[in-house]
Amino acid sequence: MSTPTRTGVTPGQGLLAIVGLLVAVEVASGVLQGYYTPIFSDIADHLGIDDADVNWFEAAQLIVSALCVPPLARLGDLVGHKKVLVLSTAVTALASWGVAFAPSFGTFLVAWALQGAYVVWLPLEVAIIHRRTRDTGRQQLLTRRAAAVLVGALELSVIIGALTSGALVEATSMTTLLMLPAIVTTVVLVLIWFGVEDVPGEATGGYDWQGLGMITVVLGLVMGGLIAIRLQGPGAVLPWLLVLAGLVALVPFVRLERSLTDPMVDVRLLARPDQWPIQLTAFLFGMSVLGAQIPLSTFARTDPDLVGYGLGADASFVSTLVGVYVVFLAVGAFTLPLTARFLGPRGALVASSLLVALGYGLFLPFHDSTTQTLTNMAIAGLGSGALVAALPAAAAAAAPADRTGFATGMTNATKTVGGAIASSVFAITLASTGSLEGPAEGHAPLSGYLTVWAVCSVAAVVAAVCLLLAPRHPSAGGVTPSPEDVRPETLGA
């Protein structure tokens, strides 16, 4: 029996319209993720800070992103996914205006960190679509299709954002330049407010404030320790004490969440055989998709005549490399329905993970030319784009109706934590060992880059193996998938 919304529209009706509105949200997400990258040095000049201080931007936003997903995802299940999508978009829009008009580095840093609220958008969108298609008889199929479209729009918008800022940076003031993402996000906020129906949440019970406090402490300690390692080096004692304290704090947190009927983090759900492989894959995938991008950029910028490796590319050509990579991310996302049609949902995830493993593995023997680098990035990009689209949809398919927001949100949370850990480890790996002298002094050794690529490749292989342990056809809360979702000719289309 369908459940009418307050607008009188039943789930499954107007799916194209709702996906179109959510595509606009992902366009804004893509702008936020791509717009600032080419102009970081210009932002540093605008704020009067060193280029090295830009690293604080990444650190601050990663912390906020990791901390906000679990509580916002739970809140979406309780009060409705649209309400939380509006809330997170409003926070992101306000923060974007703060970025544009920040008078100092400190205020800019706070505003930039709060922009990290956008990380919950895609999981909430997938949850909205998953619920909207419940009575269509093709819920999983349509959710995967929609997720592929959303991620494809996201990746294309990353390119548009990067090209736009690069073209305008010399033609306008920095304040005007930084206003454009704020304008885009504000417009999207209005579209969501009026265009997406407000459906009440299905979860019951209260809000686990104690669990929220404990997970904040856990993530805060671990992330703080990892950032301290980047700042103080691996030889400092304090960073490791912070990481250890965070890991120890996990024990009482897990015990608390297991004892509650309505926990902030449903550890029982995460431990299910159709959930933990997906969430672990998201964590391992974050190592490459979030942690390896800066090493790829610095490798491309390194002068081979000076150090003996690298591409010697300038900033504009690095933007081209990133653009090519993102194009293949979009291709991977858009072709996910076709891949899943032939391989099944689980097979598509496994194949995508193996593509990521192959792409980064090829860097080990082949990294001497632009052609080799582009080929490797294209292969890894195909797999990465498919995983970005497939993981939230797979988590939603394997979750009860009242926990879809949590399950999809956790794929982003675990991905962010994986990327943060990898980013810190890679920063340590690439630190100069002192073996390079003269003009090459201060550059990372080639062995450091080889280690980064090897870790990304091995992590993707481990993810593929874990996915093979997941059920071929997940059942949400014990509900058997509909015949339409498991027919061979439509599976994953």
Summary of the structure (lengths in Angstrom):
residues: 493
radius of gyration: 21.9
end to end distance: 24.9
largest distance: 74.0
contacts: 1842
relative contact order: 0.13
helix: 77%
strand: 0%
